[in-house]
Amino acid sequence: MIMGYLTSGNIIVDAMGSINISGNIVPAIWYSTITKENGKPYLLAIVILADIVYWYRPSEVRDQGTGQILGWKKKFSEDILRQSYQYYADLFGESKKTVKTAMDKLEKLQVIKREFRTISYGDGLVCNNVMYVELKPDILYQLTFPDKIPAMKGTNNSYADVSDNKMGGSLPVKSDSPMEILGGRGIQKGKQVSTNLEAGYDEKDHTIPTKWDTGISQNGYTYSYTSTDISDEEFHPINQSDDEMEKTVDVIDVNTYIDIIKEKIEYDHYMQYSENQDRELYDELFGIICEVVCVKHKTVRIGGDEYPYELVKAKYLKLNSSHLNYVIYCMKNTTTKITNIKAYMVTALYNAPNTINHYYQQEVQHDMYGGGWHEKGIV
């Protein structure tokens, strides 16, 4: 008899209890409040909003000894969130046009506001029409809790017309007196630059002439950036060769992706609190993820086979800290000699989301029914 071990009575539910799932949240009500003209849920707009909300949700900073919340920390480094149509196109397997249309819908609902800025960097480099996205918490609240807003009951798709005043007061907040806002995420500004645009068009779909210049070298790779000037004249850019395209990466995109990867794998936390050996390995895995995601190729070799770059990139962007810890655990416990450590890491990271659930489920089965508790001295 196993003493002191609580179980739900269902092995699948027990297995799920050991899996740490994190990421974007989609309230079910959004399928009713964010809809197309035909009344059906606007799924792309919903998942884009969920991602924007994720970035605007603060991270809690707690006292390590007491667990008390010390303050809130934002996940991005600038005043509002910087994103791009291309990022969401890559993330959700859509075109930039469909992403823009979905964000047009969100802006029509007034839950977001897009702002296009001109960013100046060192050496006189200027990037035009860099997109920033501001989230509107009052409208988000109305879309998420329509039953609590008297003016919205019995209405259909009128959410953008409801103001805060119609709610009879201010929106709920975490505290009447704001907590200390701790610093940004420590990403250096101005180090990597690009417009993150396809040749010939900017984020506002203006036609632009494009000039390719050699950019910044990082980790041994030479990047490129595009300098753009908005023009009303039609322009037909000459396509680059395949070799040039493989070496080209939009460097603002690099900065954004590194930011995203650091947050998803909780890089700063592990660099501060992990043991030296694990910290070095964690940092090495982080470097491999950044390299695979940020350096464009036609294909990426996984376990001896060539996989499309976009497929590998999308899968790597879903990795979180539990996946990296799983890879580290597997590397520590493997008895097979690893001859090409980098290739092993690339493959292990790619396969981690597919194998981690089966691994933990097998561990639960072994502990409960295969004598695992006895081996660990628990019973």
ZAMIBA-416989 format. One record per residue (C-alpha): x, y, z negated; chain; residue number from 1. Coordinates in nm, 3 decimals, padded with zeros to 5 digits, m for minus. Each point is the difference from the previous one (the first is absolute). Example, Ala and Ser with C-alpha at 12.3 -4.5 7.8 and 13.67 -1.06 7.14 Angstrom:
BEGIN
<pt X="01.230" Y="m00.450" Z="m00.780" c="A" k="1"/>
<pt X="00.137" Y="00.344" Z="00.066" c="A" k="2"/>
***
This chain:
BEGIN
<pt X="00.000" Y="00.000" Z="00.000" c="A" k="1"/>
<pt X="00.133" Y="00.343" Z="00.096" c="A" k="2"/>
<pt X="m00.020" Y="00.233" Z="m00.297" c="A" k="3"/>
<pt X="m00.021" Y="00.376" Z="00.029" c="A" k="4"/>
<pt X="m00.040" Y="00.002" Z="00.380" c="A" k="5"/>
<pt X="m00.312" Y="00.174" Z="00.130" c="A" k="6"/>
<pt X="m00.147" Y="m00.108" Z="00.332" c="A" k="7"/>
<pt X="m00.301" Y="00.107" Z="00.201" c="A" k="8"/>
<pt X="m00.077" Y="m00.361" Z="00.084" c="A" k="9"/>
<pt X="00.074" Y="00.061" Z="00.368" c="A" k="10"/>
<pt X="00.352" Y="m00.067" Z="00.127" c="A" k="11"/>
<pt X="m00.029" Y="00.254" Z="00.283" c="A" k="12"/>
<pt X="m00.109" Y="00.274" Z="m00.239" c="A" k="13"/>
<pt X="00.286" Y="m00.094" Z="m00.234" c="A" k="14"/>
<pt X="00.246" Y="00.016" Z="00.290" c="A" k="15"/>
<pt X="m00.131" Y="00.343" Z="00.099" c="A" k="16"/>
<pt X="00.066" Y="00.118" Z="m00.354" c="A" k="17"/>
<pt X="00.373" Y="m00.039" Z="00.061" c="A" k="18"/>
<pt X="00.001" Y="00.193" Z="00.328" c="A" k="19"/>
<pt X="00.068" Y="00.372" Z="m00.021" c="A" k="20"/>
<pt X="m00.202" Y="00.165" Z="00.277" c="A" k="21"/>
<pt X="00.028" Y="00.375" Z="00.042" c="A" k="22"/>
<pt X="m00.062" Y="00.255" Z="00.270" c="A" k="23"/>
<pt X="m00.286" Y="00.195" Z="00.153" c="A" k="24"/>
<pt X="m00.348" Y="m00.004" Z="m00.154" c="A" k="25"/>
<pt X="m00.317" Y="00.012" Z="00.213" c="A" k="26"/>
<pt X="m00.317" Y="00.069" Z="m00.203" c="A" k="27"/>
<pt X="m00.292" Y="m00.195" Z="00.151" c="A" k="28"/>
<pt X="m00.212" Y="00.316" Z="00.014" c="A" k="29"/>
<pt X="00.229" Y="00.144" Z="00.269" c="A" k="30"/>
<pt X="m00.151" Y="m00.249" Z="00.246" c="A" k="31"/>
<pt X="m00.323" Y="00.199" Z="m00.042" c="A" k="32"/>
<pt X="00.137" Y="00.353" Z="m00.037" c="A" k="33"/>
<pt X="00.267" Y="m00.006" Z="00.273" c="A" k="34"/>
<pt X="m00.179" Y="m00.113" Z="00.314" c="A" k="35"/>
<pt X="m00.002" Y="00.043" Z="00.376" c="A" k="36"/>
<pt X="m00.282" Y="00.166" Z="00.192" c="A" k="37"/>
<pt X="m00.179" Y="m00.336" Z="00.028" c="A" k="38"/>
<pt X="m00.002" Y="m00.036" Z="m00.379" c="A" k="39"/>
<pt X="00.259" Y="m00.280" Z="m00.011" c="A" k="40"/>
<pt X="00.300" Y="00.031" Z="m00.234" c="A" k="41"/>
<pt X="00.292" Y="00.189" Z="00.154" c="A" k="42"/>
<pt X="00.260" Y="m00.257" Z="m00.102" c="A" k="43"/>
<pt X="00.309" Y="00.176" Z="00.134" c="A" k="44"/>
<pt X="m00.095" Y="00.327" Z="m00.169" c="A" k="45"/>
<pt X="m00.065" Y="m00.192" Z="m00.323" c="A" k="46"/>
<pt X="00.339" Y="m00.174" Z="m00.010" c="A" k="47"/>
<pt X="00.182" Y="00.322" Z="00.091" c="A" k="48"/>
<pt X="m00.177" Y="00.182" Z="m00.284" c="A" k="49"/>
<pt X="00.088" Y="m00.287" Z="m00.235" c="A" k="50"/>
<pt X="00.367" Y="00.043" Z="00.088" c="A" k="51"/>
<pt X="m00.015" Y="00.377" Z="m00.049" c="A" k="52"/>
<pt X="m00.171" Y="m00.049" Z="m00.337" c="A" k="53"/>
<pt X="00.272" Y="m00.249" Z="m00.099" c="A" k="54"/>
<pt X="00.270" Y="00.261" Z="00.056" c="A" k="55"/>
<pt X="m00.190" Y="00.263" Z="m00.196" c="A" k="56"/>
<pt X="m00.070" Y="m00.228" Z="m00.297" c="A" k="57"/>
<pt X="00.255" Y="00.093" Z="m00.268" c="A" k="58"/>
<pt X="00.243" Y="m00.249" Z="m00.147" c="A" k="59"/>
<pt X="m00.017" Y="m00.028" Z="m00.377" c="A" k="60"/>
<pt X="00.318" Y="00.073" Z="m00.194" c="A" k="61"/>
<pt X="m00.007" Y="m00.181" Z="m00.336" c="A" k="62"/>
<pt X="00.219" Y="m00.002" Z="m00.307" c="A" k="63"/>
<pt X="00.204" Y="m00.318" Z="00.015" c="A" k="64"/>
<pt X="m00.035" Y="m00.060" Z="m00.372" c="A" k="65"/>
<pt X="m00.362" Y="00.090" Z="m00.073" c="A" k="66"/>
<pt X="m00.159" Y="m00.037" Z="00.343" c="A" k="67"/>
<pt X="m00.159" Y="00.344" Z="m00.043" c="A" k="68"/>
<pt X="m00.059" Y="00.197" Z="00.319" c="A" k="69"/>
<pt X="00.248" Y="00.287" Z="00.022" c="A" k="70"/>
<pt X="m00.121" Y="00.152" Z="00.322" c="A" k="71"/>
<pt X="m00.080" Y="m00.049" Z="00.367" c="A" k="72"/>
<pt X="00.245" Y="m00.023" Z="00.287" c="A" k="73"/>
<pt X="m00.085" Y="00.061" Z="00.364" c="A" k="74"/>
<pt X="00.105" Y="m00.255" Z="00.260" c="A" k="75"/>
<pt X="00.113" Y="00.244" Z="00.267" c="A" k="76"/>
<pt X="00.265" Y="00.268" Z="m00.012" c="A" k="77"/>
<pt X="m00.166" Y="00.304" Z="00.161" c="A" k="78"/>
<pt X="m00.299" Y="00.216" Z="m00.097" c="A" k="79"/>
<pt X="m00.244" Y="m00.209" Z="00.205" c="A" k="80"/>
<pt X="00.029" Y="m00.335" Z="00.176" c="A" k="81"/>
<pt X="00.190" Y="m00.017" Z="00.328" c="A" k="82"/>
<pt X="m00.124" Y="m00.267" Z="00.239" c="A" k="83"/>
<pt X="m00.026" Y="m00.061" Z="00.373" c="A" k="84"/>
<pt X="m00.242" Y="m00.157" Z="00.245" c="A" k="85"/>
<pt X="00.275" Y="m00.240" Z="00.104" c="A" k="86"/>
<pt X="00.041" Y="m00.127" Z="m00.356" c="A" k="87"/>
<pt X="m00.366" Y="m00.099" Z="m00.022" c="A" k="88"/>
<pt X="00.005" Y="m00.138" Z="00.354" c="A" k="89"/>
<pt X="00.286" Y="m00.231" Z="m00.099" c="A" k="90"/>
<pt X="m00.152" Y="m00.088" Z="m00.337" c="A" k="91"/>
<pt X="m00.346" Y="m00.094" Z="00.129" c="A" k="92"/>
<pt X="00.081" Y="m00.114" Z="00.354" c="A" k="93"/>
<pt X="m00.189" Y="00.287" Z="00.163" c="A" k="94"/>
<pt X="00.084" Y="00.266" Z="00.258" c="A" k="95"/>
<pt X="00.086" Y="00.356" Z="m00.096" c="A" k="96"/>
<pt X="m00.319" Y="00.114" Z="00.173" c="A" k="97"/>
<pt X="m00.229" Y="m00.222" Z="m00.210" c="A" k="98"/>
<pt X="00.187" Y="00.103" Z="m00.317" c="A" k="99"/>
<pt X="m00.045" Y="00.368" Z="00.088" c="A" k="100"/>
<pt X="m00.372" Y="m00.055" Z="00.065" c="A" k="101"/>
<pt X="m00.040" Y="m00.174" Z="m00.336" c="A" k="102"/>
<pt X="00.178" Y="00.284" Z="m00.177" c="A" k="103"/>
<pt X="m00.221" Y="00.247" Z="00.189" c="A" k="104"/>
<pt X="m00.295" Y="m00.177" Z="m00.166" c="A" k="105"/>
<pt X="00.158" Y="00.027" Z="m00.345" c="A" k="106"/>
<pt X="00.067" Y="00.369" Z="00.057" c="A" k="107"/>
<pt X="m00.359" Y="00.048" Z="00.117" c="A" k="108"/>
<pt X="m00.110" Y="m00.153" Z="m00.331" c="A" k="109"/>
<pt X="00.235" Y="00.254" Z="m00.161" c="A" k="110"/>
<pt X="00.167" Y="m00.270" Z="m00.211" c="A" k="111"/>
<pt X="00.338" Y="00.084" Z="00.157" c="A" k="112"/>
<pt X="00.156" Y="00.303" Z="00.161" c="A" k="113"/>
<pt X="00.282" Y="m00.027" Z="00.252" c="A" k="114"/>
<pt X="00.266" Y="00.266" Z="00.016" c="A" k="115"/>
<pt X="00.269" Y="00.021" Z="00.267" c="A" k="116"/>
<pt X="00.323" Y="00.164" Z="m00.106" c="A" k="117"/>
<pt X="00.325" Y="00.105" Z="00.159" c="A" k="118"/>
<pt X="00.287" Y="m00.148" Z="m00.200" c="A" k="119"/>
<pt X="00.346" Y="00.156" Z="00.012" c="A" k="120"/>
<pt X="00.307" Y="m00.204" Z="m00.086" c="A" k="121"/>
<pt X="00.372" Y="00.065" Z="m00.002" c="A" k="122"/>
<pt X="00.200" Y="00.084" Z="00.312" c="A" k="123"/>
<pt X="m00.294" Y="00.196" Z="00.145" c="A" k="124"/>
<pt X="m00.215" Y="m00.309" Z="00.063" c="A" k="125"/>
<pt X="m00.374" Y="00.076" Z="00.004" c="A" k="126"/>
<pt X="m00.283" Y="m00.254" Z="00.021" c="A" k="127"/>
<pt X="m00.344" Y="00.122" Z="00.109" c="A" k="128"/>
<pt X="m00.344" Y="m00.141" Z="m00.083" c="A" k="129"/>
<pt X="00.105" Y="m00.228" Z="m00.286" c="A" k="130"/>
<pt X="m00.326" Y="m00.130" Z="m00.148" c="A" k="131"/>
<pt X="m00.088" Y="00.033" Z="m00.368" c="A" k="132"/>
<pt X="m00.320" Y="m00.136" Z="m00.155" c="A" k="133"/>
<pt X="m00.174" Y="00.159" Z="m00.298" c="A" k="134"/>
<pt X="m00.254" Y="m00.209" Z="m00.192" c="A" k="135"/>
<pt X="m00.317" Y="00.167" Z="m00.132" c="A" k="136"/>
<pt X="m00.084" Y="m00.169" Z="m00.334" c="A" k="137"/>
<pt X="m00.347" Y="00.159" Z="m00.030" c="A" k="138"/>
<pt X="m00.118" Y="m00.140" Z="00.334" c="A" k="139"/>
<pt X="00.170" Y="m00.332" Z="m00.075" c="A" k="140"/>
<pt X="m00.202" Y="m00.018" Z="m00.323" c="A" k="141"/>
<pt X="m00.320" Y="00.071" Z="00.193" c="A" k="142"/>
<pt X="00.074" Y="m00.275" Z="00.253" c="A" k="143"/>
<pt X="00.085" Y="m00.248" Z="m00.274" c="A" k="144"/>
<pt X="m00.276" Y="00.077" Z="m00.251" c="A" k="145"/>
<pt X="m00.296" Y="00.132" Z="00.206" c="A" k="146"/>
<pt X="m00.259" Y="m00.125" Z="m00.252" c="A" k="147"/>
<pt X="00.139" Y="00.241" Z="m00.260" c="A" k="148"/>
<pt X="m00.060" Y="00.300" Z="00.224" c="A" k="149"/>
<pt X="m00.369" Y="00.106" Z="00.001" c="A" k="150"/>
<pt X="00.026" Y="00.190" Z="00.328" c="A" k="151"/>
<pt X="00.118" Y="m00.315" Z="00.182" c="A" k="152"/>
<pt X="m00.275" Y="m00.241" Z="m00.104" c="A" k="153"/>
<pt X="m00.216" Y="m00.097" Z="00.294" c="A" k="154"/>
<pt X="00.229" Y="00.167" Z="00.253" c="A" k="155"/>
<pt X="00.183" Y="m00.159" Z="00.288" c="A" k="156"/>
<pt X="00.349" Y="00.105" Z="00.104" c="A" k="157"/>
<pt X="m00.027" Y="00.344" Z="m00.157" c="A" k="158"/>
<pt X="00.289" Y="m00.047" Z="m00.236" c="A" k="159"/>
<pt X="00.215" Y="00.273" Z="00.144" c="A" k="160"/>
<pt X="m00.270" Y="00.259" Z="m00.072" c="A" k="161"/>
<pt X="m00.009" Y="m00.066" Z="m00.374" c="A" k="162"/>
<pt X="00.204" Y="00.245" Z="m00.202" c="A" k="163"/>
<pt X="00.128" Y="m00.030" Z="m00.352" c="A" k="164"/>
<pt X="m00.260" Y="00.250" Z="m00.117" c="A" k="165"/>
<pt X="m00.282" Y="m00.237" Z="00.094" c="A" k="166"/>
<pt X="00.129" Y="m00.247" Z="m00.254" c="A" k="167"/>
<pt X="m00.082" Y="00.239" Z="m00.280" c="A" k="168"/>
<pt X="00.357" Y="00.039" Z="m00.118" c="A" k="169"/>
<pt X="00.359" Y="m00.088" Z="00.063" c="A" k="170"/>
<pt X="00.129" Y="m00.338" Z="00.106" c="A" k="171"/>
<pt X="00.134" Y="m00.231" Z="m00.269" c="A" k="172"/>
<pt X="00.374" Y="00.020" Z="m00.055" c="A" k="173"/>
<pt X="00.245" Y="m00.200" Z="m00.207" c="A" k="174"/>
<pt X="00.035" Y="00.273" Z="m00.261" c="A" k="175"/>
<pt X="m00.112" Y="00.357" Z="m00.065" c="A" k="176"/>
<pt X="00.363" Y="00.100" Z="m00.040" c="A" k="177"/>
<pt X="00.220" Y="m00.139" Z="00.277" c="A" k="178"/>
<pt X="00.282" Y="m00.229" Z="m00.106" c="A" k="179"/>
<pt X="00.357" Y="00.075" Z="00.086" c="A" k="180"/>
<pt X="00.070" Y="m00.066" Z="00.364" c="A" k="181"/>
<pt X="00.323" Y="m00.189" Z="00.029" c="A" k="182"/>
<pt X="00.227" Y="00.051" Z="00.298" c="A" k="183"/>
<pt X="m00.027" Y="m00.137" Z="00.349" c="A" k="184"/>
<pt X="00.151" Y="m00.318" Z="00.124" c="A" k="185"/>
<pt X="00.354" Y="00.125" Z="00.051" c="A" k="186"/>
<pt X="00.008" Y="m00.032" Z="00.378" c="A" k="187"/>
<pt X="00.255" Y="00.242" Z="00.141" c="A" k="188"/>
<pt X="m00.152" Y="00.259" Z="00.229" c="A" k="189"/>
<pt X="00.137" Y="00.098" Z="00.338" c="A" k="190"/>
<pt X="00.221" Y="m00.306" Z="00.036" c="A" k="191"/>
<pt X="m00.193" Y="m00.167" Z="00.281" c="A" k="192"/>
<pt X="m00.209" Y="00.180" Z="00.255" c="A" k="193"/>
<pt X="m00.232" Y="m00.069" Z="00.291" c="A" k="194"/>
<pt X="m00.347" Y="00.084" Z="00.122" c="A" k="195"/>
<pt X="m00.125" Y="m00.361" Z="m00.010" c="A" k="196"/>
<pt X="m00.167" Y="00.055" Z="00.334" c="A" k="197"/>
<pt X="m00.029" Y="m00.196" Z="00.320" c="A" k="198"/>
<pt X="00.187" Y="00.167" Z="00.285" c="A" k="199"/>
<pt X="m00.213" Y="00.266" Z="00.164" c="A" k="200"/>
<pt X="m00.264" Y="00.067" Z="m00.270" c="A" k="201"/>
<pt X="m00.007" Y="00.153" Z="m00.347" c="A" k="202"/>
<pt X="m00.233" Y="m00.078" Z="m00.292" c="A" k="203"/>
<pt X="m00.257" Y="00.246" Z="00.137" c="A" k="204"/>
<pt X="00.012" Y="m00.170" Z="00.343" c="A" k="205"/>
<pt X="00.166" Y="00.301" Z="00.166" c="A" k="206"/>
<pt X="00.217" Y="m00.085" Z="00.298" c="A" k="207"/>
<pt X="00.363" Y="00.067" Z="m00.086" c="A" k="208"/>
<pt X="00.338" Y="m00.025" Z="00.168" c="A" k="209"/>
<pt X="00.229" Y="m00.234" Z="m00.184" c="A" k="210"/>
<pt X="00.377" Y="00.017" Z="m00.045" c="A" k="211"/>
<pt X="00.188" Y="m00.289" Z="m00.156" c="A" k="212"/>
<pt X="00.298" Y="00.078" Z="m00.219" c="A" k="213"/>
<pt X="00.228" Y="m00.217" Z="m00.206" c="A" k="214"/>
<pt X="m00.117" Y="00.000" Z="m00.358" c="A" k="215"/>
<pt X="00.128" Y="m00.121" Z="m00.334" c="A" k="216"/>
<pt X="00.196" Y="m00.317" Z="m00.064" c="A" k="217"/>
<pt X="m00.117" Y="m00.216" Z="m00.288" c="A" k="218"/>
<pt X="00.122" Y="m00.348" Z="m00.089" c="A" k="219"/>
<pt X="00.200" Y="m00.014" Z="00.321" c="A" k="220"/>
<pt X="m00.293" Y="00.076" Z="00.232" c="A" k="221"/>
<pt X="m00.030" Y="00.312" Z="00.214" c="A" k="222"/>
<pt X="m00.344" Y="00.153" Z="00.000" c="A" k="223"/>
<pt X="m00.151" Y="00.259" Z="00.232" c="A" k="224"/>
<pt X="m00.246" Y="00.282" Z="m00.045" c="A" k="225"/>
<pt X="m00.221" Y="00.192" Z="00.240" c="A" k="226"/>
<pt X="00.000" Y="00.378" Z="00.021" c="A" k="227"/>
<pt X="m00.333" Y="00.128" Z="00.132" c="A" k="228"/>
<pt X="m00.154" Y="00.320" Z="00.130" c="A" k="229"/>
<pt X="m00.377" Y="00.021" Z="00.050" c="A" k="230"/>
<pt X="m00.099" Y="00.080" Z="00.357" c="A" k="231"/>
<pt X="m00.330" Y="00.028" Z="00.186" c="A" k="232"/>
<pt X="00.164" Y="m00.136" Z="00.315" c="A" k="233"/>
<pt X="m00.030" Y="m00.368" Z="00.080" c="A" k="234"/>
<pt X="00.325" Y="m00.187" Z="m00.052" c="A" k="235"/>
<pt X="00.089" Y="m00.354" Z="00.105" c="A" k="236"/>
<pt X="00.296" Y="m00.126" Z="m00.204" c="A" k="237"/>
<pt X="00.241" Y="m00.247" Z="00.153" c="A" k="238"/>
<pt X="m00.011" Y="m00.332" Z="m00.182" c="A" k="239"/>
<pt X="00.314" Y="m00.104" Z="m00.179" c="A" k="240"/>
<pt X="00.171" Y="m00.328" Z="00.073" c="A" k="241"/>
<pt X="m00.071" Y="m00.299" Z="m00.224" c="A" k="242"/>
<pt X="00.348" Y="00.022" Z="m00.151" c="A" k="243"/>
<pt X="m00.054" Y="00.364" Z="m00.097" c="A" k="244"/>
<pt X="m00.342" Y="m00.075" Z="m00.145" c="A" k="245"/>
<pt X="00.142" Y="m00.276" Z="m00.219" c="A" k="246"/>
<pt X="00.247" Y="00.244" Z="m00.156" c="A" k="247"/>
<pt X="m00.251" Y="00.282" Z="m00.044" c="A" k="248"/>
<pt X="m00.196" Y="00.060" Z="m00.318" c="A" k="249"/>
<pt X="m00.205" Y="00.297" Z="m00.111" c="A" k="250"/>
<pt X="00.185" Y="00.123" Z="m00.302" c="A" k="251"/>
<pt X="m00.289" Y="00.170" Z="m00.178" c="A" k="252"/>
<pt X="m00.162" Y="m00.342" Z="00.036" c="A" k="253"/>
<pt X="00.310" Y="m00.152" Z="m00.164" c="A" k="254"/>
<pt X="m00.034" Y="00.238" Z="m00.294" c="A" k="255"/>
<pt X="m00.370" Y="m00.087" Z="m00.034" c="A" k="256"/>
<pt X="00.060" Y="m00.374" Z="00.021" c="A" k="257"/>
<pt X="00.281" Y="00.006" Z="m00.256" c="A" k="258"/>
<pt X="m00.234" Y="00.194" Z="m00.229" c="A" k="259"/>
<pt X="m00.276" Y="m00.259" Z="00.048" c="A" k="260"/>
<pt X="00.230" Y="m00.298" Z="m00.048" c="A" k="261"/>
<pt X="00.150" Y="00.141" Z="m00.320" c="A" k="262"/>
<pt X="m00.345" Y="00.052" Z="m00.148" c="A" k="263"/>
<pt X="m00.142" Y="m00.339" Z="00.100" c="A" k="264"/>
<pt X="00.293" Y="m00.197" Z="m00.142" c="A" k="265"/>
<pt X="00.033" Y="00.227" Z="m00.307" c="A" k="266"/>
<pt X="00.363" Y="00.060" Z="00.092" c="A" k="267"/>
<pt X="00.077" Y="00.271" Z="m00.257" c="A" k="268"/>
<pt X="m00.140" Y="m00.209" Z="m00.286" c="A" k="269"/>
<pt X="00.208" Y="m00.306" Z="00.089" c="A" k="270"/>
<pt X="00.314" Y="00.206" Z="00.051" c="A" k="271"/>
<pt X="m00.041" Y="00.136" Z="m00.353" c="A" k="272"/>
<pt X="m00.111" Y="m00.304" Z="m00.197" c="A" k="273"/>
<pt X="00.124" Y="m00.315" Z="00.179" c="A" k="274"/>
<pt X="00.314" Y="m00.188" Z="m00.099" c="A" k="275"/>
<pt X="00.309" Y="00.084" Z="00.204" c="A" k="276"/>
<pt X="m00.003" Y="m00.316" Z="00.210" c="A" k="277"/>
<pt X="m00.370" Y="00.027" Z="00.081" c="A" k="278"/>
<pt X="00.031" Y="00.373" Z="00.061" c="A" k="279"/>
<pt X="00.273" Y="m00.050" Z="00.261" c="A" k="280"/>
<pt X="m00.200" Y="m00.271" Z="00.176" c="A" k="281"/>
<pt X="m00.318" Y="00.209" Z="m00.015" c="A" k="282"/>
<pt X="00.184" Y="00.294" Z="00.155" c="A" k="283"/>
<pt X="00.136" Y="m00.225" Z="00.274" c="A" k="284"/>
<pt X="m00.349" Y="m00.128" Z="00.081" c="A" k="285"/>
<pt X="m00.127" Y="00.359" Z="00.007" c="A" k="286"/>
<pt X="00.274" Y="00.089" Z="00.249" c="A" k="287"/>
<pt X="m00.096" Y="m00.291" Z="00.225" c="A" k="288"/>
<pt X="m00.368" Y="00.101" Z="m00.005" c="A" k="289"/>
<pt X="00.091" Y="00.357" Z="00.096" c="A" k="290"/>
<pt X="00.233" Y="m00.119" Z="00.274" c="A" k="291"/>
<pt X="m00.259" Y="m00.233" Z="00.155" c="A" k="292"/>
<pt X="m00.283" Y="00.255" Z="m00.020" c="A" k="293"/>
<pt X="00.192" Y="00.311" Z="00.109" c="A" k="294"/>
<pt X="00.224" Y="m00.132" Z="00.278" c="A" k="295"/>
<pt X="m00.202" Y="m00.074" Z="00.313" c="A" k="296"/>
<pt X="00.067" Y="m00.314" Z="00.202" c="A" k="297"/>
<pt X="m00.200" Y="m00.204" Z="00.247" c="A" k="298"/>
<pt X="00.015" Y="m00.301" Z="m00.231" c="A" k="299"/>
<pt X="00.129" Y="m00.104" Z="m00.341" c="A" k="300"/>
<pt X="00.152" Y="m00.343" Z="m00.058" c="A" k="301"/>
<pt X="m00.182" Y="m00.191" Z="m00.275" c="A" k="302"/>
<pt X="00.116" Y="m00.352" Z="m00.081" c="A" k="303"/>
<pt X="00.159" Y="m00.042" Z="00.342" c="A" k="304"/>
<pt X="m00.306" Y="00.123" Z="00.193" c="A" k="305"/>
<pt X="m00.061" Y="00.341" Z="00.155" c="A" k="306"/>
<pt X="m00.305" Y="00.186" Z="m00.135" c="A" k="307"/>
<pt X="m00.145" Y="00.327" Z="00.137" c="A" k="308"/>
<pt X="00.142" Y="00.299" Z="m00.185" c="A" k="309"/>
<pt X="m00.342" Y="00.154" Z="m00.072" c="A" k="310"/>
<pt X="m00.124" Y="m00.325" Z="m00.158" c="A" k="311"/>
<pt X="00.303" Y="m00.026" Z="m00.228" c="A" k="312"/>
<pt X="m00.020" Y="00.369" Z="m00.086" c="A" k="313"/>
<pt X="m00.368" Y="m00.023" Z="m00.097" c="A" k="314"/>
<pt X="00.070" Y="m00.301" Z="m00.220" c="A" k="315"/>
<pt X="00.299" Y="00.164" Z="m00.170" c="A" k="316"/>
<pt X="m00.210" Y="00.308" Z="m00.081" c="A" k="317"/>
<pt X="m00.233" Y="m00.223" Z="m00.203" c="A" k="318"/>
<pt X="00.278" Y="m00.126" Z="m00.228" c="A" k="319"/>
<pt X="m00.019" Y="00.095" Z="m00.368" c="A" k="320"/>
<pt X="00.207" Y="m00.058" Z="m00.312" c="A" k="321"/>
<pt X="m00.148" Y="m00.346" Z="m00.064" c="A" k="322"/>
<pt X="00.118" Y="m00.114" Z="00.344" c="A" k="323"/>
<pt X="00.355" Y="00.124" Z="m00.063" c="A" k="324"/>
<pt X="00.012" Y="m00.163" Z="m00.344" c="A" k="325"/>
<pt X="m00.124" Y="m00.322" Z="00.160" c="A" k="326"/>
<pt X="00.281" Y="00.013" Z="00.259" c="A" k="327"/>
<pt X="00.256" Y="00.068" Z="m00.274" c="A" k="328"/>
<pt X="m00.133" Y="m00.295" Z="m00.202" c="A" k="329"/>
<pt X="00.020" Y="m00.230" Z="00.303" c="A" k="330"/>
<pt X="00.356" Y="00.111" Z="00.077" c="A" k="331"/>
<pt X="00.108" Y="m00.066" Z="m00.357" c="A" k="332"/>
<pt X="m00.154" Y="m00.347" Z="m00.004" c="A" k="333"/>
<pt X="00.088" Y="m00.129" Z="00.345" c="A" k="334"/>
<pt X="00.251" Y="m00.284" Z="00.014" c="A" k="335"/>
<pt X="00.064" Y="00.041" Z="00.372" c="A" k="336"/>
<pt X="00.315" Y="00.180" Z="00.110" c="A" k="337"/>
<pt X="m00.092" Y="00.326" Z="00.172" c="A" k="338"/>
<pt X="00.242" Y="00.066" Z="00.286" c="A" k="339"/>
<pt X="m00.159" Y="00.321" Z="00.131" c="A" k="340"/>
<pt X="m00.133" Y="00.185" Z="m00.304" c="A" k="341"/>
<pt X="m00.146" Y="00.294" Z="00.196" c="A" k="342"/>
<pt X="m00.191" Y="m00.224" Z="00.241" c="A" k="343"/>
<pt X="m00.127" Y="m00.198" Z="m00.300" c="A" k="344"/>
<pt X="m00.126" Y="00.318" Z="m00.169" c="A" k="345"/>
<pt X="m00.169" Y="00.127" Z="00.317" c="A" k="346"/>
<pt X="m00.182" Y="m00.332" Z="00.042" c="A" k="347"/>
<pt X="m00.085" Y="m00.036" Z="m00.370" c="A" k="348"/>
<pt X="m00.152" Y="00.349" Z="m00.014" c="A" k="349"/>
<pt X="m00.206" Y="m00.066" Z="00.313" c="A" k="350"/>
<pt X="m00.136" Y="m00.327" Z="m00.138" c="A" k="351"/>
<pt X="m00.052" Y="00.119" Z="m00.360" c="A" k="352"/>
<pt X="m00.364" Y="00.119" Z="00.039" c="A" k="353"/>
<pt X="m00.092" Y="m00.337" Z="00.155" c="A" k="354"/>
<pt X="00.173" Y="m00.223" Z="m00.256" c="A" k="355"/>
<pt X="m00.022" Y="00.186" Z="m00.331" c="A" k="356"/>
<pt X="m00.363" Y="m00.094" Z="m00.068" c="A" k="357"/>
<pt X="00.062" Y="m00.370" Z="00.066" c="A" k="358"/>
<pt X="00.306" Y="00.013" Z="m00.224" c="A" k="359"/>
<pt X="m00.183" Y="00.147" Z="m00.300" c="A" k="360"/>
<pt X="m00.298" Y="m00.231" Z="00.049" c="A" k="361"/>
<pt X="00.237" Y="m00.299" Z="m00.001" c="A" k="362"/>
<pt X="00.167" Y="00.135" Z="m00.314" c="A" k="363"/>
<pt X="m00.338" Y="00.024" Z="m00.177" c="A" k="364"/>
<pt X="m00.091" Y="m00.354" Z="00.107" c="A" k="365"/>
<pt X="00.336" Y="m00.130" Z="m00.120" c="A" k="366"/>
<pt X="m00.029" Y="00.178" Z="m00.335" c="A" k="367"/>
<pt X="m00.353" Y="m00.118" Z="m00.065" c="A" k="368"/>
<pt X="00.005" Y="m00.351" Z="00.141" c="A" k="369"/>
<pt X="00.361" Y="m00.093" Z="00.080" c="A" k="370"/>
<pt X="00.167" Y="00.042" Z="m00.336" c="A" k="371"/>
<pt X="00.129" Y="00.351" Z="00.056" c="A" k="372"/>
<pt X="m00.100" Y="00.117" Z="m00.346" c="A" k="373"/>
<pt X="00.193" Y="m00.291" Z="m00.157" c="A" k="374"/>
<pt X="00.308" Y="00.079" Z="00.210" c="A" k="375"/>
<pt X="m00.011" Y="00.360" Z="m00.120" c="A" k="376"/>
<pt X="m00.050" Y="m00.103" Z="m00.362" c="A" k="377"/>
<pt X="m00.339" Y="00.170" Z="m00.026" c="A" k="378"/>
<pt X="m00.185" Y="m00.313" Z="m00.113" c="A" k="379"/>
***
